[in-house]
Amino acid sequence: MKDYIVKSTAFDGKVRAYALVATDMVNEAVRRQGTWPTASAALGRTMMASSMMGMMLKGEEKLTVKVEGGGPIGSIVADSNAKGETRGYVTNPQVHFELNDNGKLDVARAVGTDGPLSVVKDLGMREPFTGSIPIVSGEIGDDFTYYFANSEQTPSSVGVGVLVNPDNTIKAAGGFILQLMPGADDEVISEIEKRLSSIPPISKLVDLGMPPEEILYSVLGEEAVTILETSPIEFKCKCSKERIAKAIISLGQPEIEAMIEEDGGAETVCHFCNEAYQFSVEDLAELKEQAV
């Protein structure tokens, strides 16, 4: 199944809902980062929540999510936009533990709860919108639920899950976000709570072959859901040699001269995609001239 995301409403507009299947997107991030299973789950969950939040944006708007719980995984960073393009990385990708008491990957232990989850949205205004909440569980889904309720004042339920194969590749990855709109009554809330308490883990639904539409039908009821839009999603990095060159130019002539004299060239590696970019002495000499 190809990766894509679905945007919908439910219960006559009283609920806004998103669901995605992102197995390939997460697998590409895991491959590039070389993450171990627990780190893979934490990274994948963060990227999928970010992707769904990206689909709440418009045009050229974009956002950056940072999860900084103080755990051994370090920081998790994910960028996403309204075009379905997402990238992400973790500070320490080789983190893995035994399964927790529930028989699941111990993401909370890897992430930690001593720090914030923050979201910075570039909406094309003079100043970006920034929201931040203390991490409450480290499980990622619960933390995004808390973020929406407290930073954006939107009661929500966020479910994200990742299944990892024995060879560390991703078997299944998917998620959903449900948001209550003004006018949502107790009957709607009770129906959603009842369904959420009875469905299997979201990653299991994806592993069973459920597309995003059927995931929404499972959590909301098929008769209640109105599909508005479907969009492809993918891992996509914005780095390039040209962008790195501009960054080097911004360092100024003395710094570039030091790269030439002391290092005989330069290499930089993108945090997100792990692509390495080489700059020879000749390359640096050209950039030095542009740094006047």
N, C-alpha and C positions, 0 to 999 in steps of 0.2 A: 504494500500500500504506500502510495506517495504521501509525503508530508503536506498537510494543509490545515487551515484553521477555518472555523465556521463562526459567524456572528449571527445572533438570533435574539428574538424576544419570546416571552412566554406569559401565559395567563393574562392575555389581552394587554400586553405592555407593562404589566406590573413587575416583570423580571427582565433584566438584560443578561444574556448568557453568551459565553464563548467556550469553544472546545477545540482542541487540536490533537493531531497525531504528529509526533516530531521525532520518530525513531532515527531517521537518516540525519536530521540536523544535529541531534545530540551525539550520534555516532561519529560524525565528522569532527565535532569539538573534542570528543574523547580521544579520537585518533591523533589529532594534532597536539593535544595537551599531554598525551601519554598517562592519563589518569588511571588510578586503581579503583576498584569497584565502589567503595564508599564515597570517594571524591567524585567519581563519575555521576553518582546519584545526586549529590549535592549540586554539582554544576548543571546537570540536566534539568533538575527541578527549577533552579533559578532562571535558566535560559528560557524555559517554557513559560513561566509566569511573566517574564519580561516580554516575550513574543506576544502573549495575549494582551498585555498592557500596551504594546506597540500598536496593536490593531484598534485601540481606542483613540489613537492620534489621527491626524489628517496631513495630507500633502507631504511637506519636507520635515515635519516635526519628528523629533527623536527623543529617546530617553536613555539614561544610564542608571543601572541598579547596582548597588554595592551592599554586600552582606559581610559584616565585620564582627563576627561573634566571639573572636578571641580564641577559637579552637585551633587544633593542630593543622587544619586545612588552610589557615590564614584567611585572606580576603577572597570573596567570589565577586567577580565583576562581569556584568552583562550589558551590552548595548543592543537596542532594538529600534525599529522605526515603523512607519505606517505601511511600508512596502513588503513587510514580511521578512526582512533581513535581520538576522540576529547573530551575534558573536559573543563569546565568553571565555573566561579563564579563571583558574584558581592559583593562589600563590604557591601552594604546596600540593602538587597533583598526586604524589605517591603517598596517599593516606588511605588506610583500610583497617577495619576492625572486625572482630567476630560479630556475628549477627546479634541483635539486641534480644531482650526477653520476649518480644513479639515475633521473633524469627525473621526480622527485616534488617536491612542494612542500617547501621547505627549512624545515620546522618547527623542527628542532634549532637552526638559526641564529637564528631568531626568539625561541625560548625561552631559549637559553643553558644552561650547565651549572654556573654559579657561584652555587649556592644550593640551598635545600631544596624538596622536595615534602612538604607536611604535611597531615595529615587530623585533624580534630577531630570526634569523635562525641559527640553529646548523647544519652546512653542513659537519661536520667531519673534518674541518680545525682547525688550531691552534687557530684562533680567530673566533668567530661567526660574521655573518653579521648582522648589526643593521641599521634599517631605521626608521626615525621618521618624522612626519609632524604635524603642528598645526591642531587641529580639526576645521573643517570649518562649520559644520552644526549640529553635534550631532545626526544626523539621522542614522549614521553608514554606510549605503550604499554609500552615497555621500562622506563620509570621506575616505573609502577604495578606491573609484574612484580617489580621490585627492592623496592618498598615492601612488598608482601605477604610476600615471602620474609624480609625483614629486620626489619620492624616488627611483623608479625602471625604470623611463623613458619609461613606457609602457602605451600609451593611452588606457584607459579601461572604461568599464561601469559596475558597480556593483549594482545588485538589490537583496535585501534580505527582506523577509517579514514574519511576524508571526501573526496568528489569535489566540486569546485567548477566551476560552469558559467562560460562566458565573461562572463556578465552579473553575476557574483559571487554568484548564488544557489546553493543547495546541490543538487547532482544526486543524491547518494547519501551516506548516513552510517549506519554500523553498527559493531558490535563484539561481542567475546566475552570472557569470563573463564573459564578452566579452572583448577580447584584440586584438587590431589592430597589425598586423605583418608588417614588412617592405614590401612595395609594395602595401599596401591597398590604393586604389585610392578614389577620391571624390565620385564616383558612389556608391561604397560599403558603404562608410560612410553615404551618404544620405539615402540609403536604410535602414540601421540599425536605423538611427535617426527617419525615418518615422514610422518604425514598433514599436520602443520603445515608441513613442508618442501616439500610438493607442491601445496598449495592456492594459488589466486590471492589477491591482496590482498583484505582483507575488504570494502573499499569497492566493488571490482569485483563481488563476489558480490551485494551489495545492488543494484548497478546492473543486474545480470542478472535482478533480480526475486526473489531468494531471500528468503523470510521467515526469522525467527529459528530456527525449527525446522530448516529445511534447512541453515542455517549450521552448527548443531550437528552435523547428520548428516555434513556435509562434513569437519568437524575431528575427529569422534569415531567415525563410522560409525553408520548408522541402527540397526543391530541392537543397538548397545551403549547407546543413549540411552533413558532413561525420562523423559518430560516430566512435571513436577510441577505447574507453575503458569504461567499467562500473565497479564500485566497491562498495561494501557495506560500509556504514558508521555507527558509533555507538558512544554513550557516553561510554567512558572507562577511568577509573582512574588508575594511576600507583601506588597508595599508597598501603602499606601492613605493617603488624606489623614488618616485618624484616627490611624494609626501615626506619621505625620510630626508631627501636632499634639502627640502625647504627647512626642515627642522635643524639640520646641520648648519645651514646658512645663518639661521637665527642665533646660533651660538657665538658668531662673530669671528673675525680674523685670527685673533690670538689663539683661541681654542682650536680652530681648524689647523693652524700652523703647528700646534703641539701634536695633533693627530698625525701630521705629515712627518715631523722630525722625530717624535718619540715612538710612534707606533707603525710608521710606514704604511698607513692605510687605516681603514675603519670597517668594522662589521657591526651591524645592529640586527637584533632579532625581535620580531613583533610579539608582544605578550599574548595576543589573541590567537594568531594562527601559526606561530613558530616559524614563519618564513624568515630566512636570513638574507640580508642585503649587504653586498660587498661594495666598498668604495676604495678604488686604487689611489695611489699618490696623485696620479693625473686627474682623477675625478675630484679629489679634494682640492687640488690647485684651482680647478675651474670654479668650484663652489666658493673658495676663498676670494676670488676676484668678484664674485657676485655679492659678497658680504661687505663690500665697501660701504 
